[in-house]
Amino acid sequence: MTLTAILAVWAVHLAATVSPGPAFVVAVRTAVADGPRVALPFALGIAMGGLCWAIAALSGLHLLFLALPAVFALLKFAGAAFLILIAIQTWRHAHDPLPVSAPGTLPRSAGKAIRLGLLTQFANPKTALFFGAVFAGLVPPGTPLPALALILGLVFLNESLGFVLLGLAFSRPAIRRGYARLKTTIDRSFGALMAALGIKVALT
């Protein structure tokens, strides 16, 4: 496998990473609500989830989804239900003030933030189909293990760096102050958008 092909995989995945979707919306909401100390471990969870989907695609999971559409549908509806649950919780707590934490504490633990990132990434099994399509077109059979490891490393880098930067951008103090003033409206907008994305995951 040539360096050009590896860079092509990296570029296609990078474009997909920065495209708005469920992970993007939850990342923005997490950053503005909880700040960078929660947004950064959330980004790690997203990156770990993306890496898991990439490994699964290389292992042929996307072929299983294509051969057994009922399995794919089950995972898809489960993921959609998770996204809609987040939407409902966000809408219900729209009136709640931002959590105030004592110095040195986290509004949400790092472990819970990582878990939220993982579950958000796992909520969209179409990611496995995306990786399967990209790998089928750009990663030829018999690709050496070092090249595969490099591709997986680039996937993790794209996901982690992209969502770290997103988290840092939307957790800036000025943005969080603006969010605090308009929290009810913004949270209801986030909730409606998450519900729409959940329905989209279920129906496409």
Secondary structure, DSSP 8 states (H G I E B T S, - for coil): --HHHHHHHHHHHHHHHTS-SHHHHHHHHHHHHH-HHHHHHHHHHHHHHHHHHHHHHHTTHHHHHHH-HHHHHHHHHHHHHHHHHHHHHHHHTTTS------TT--SS-HHHHHHHHHHHHHT-THHHHHHHHHHHHHS-TT--HHHHHHHHHHHHHHHHHHHHHHHHHHTSHHHHHHHHHTHHHHHHHHHHHHHHHHHHHHH-
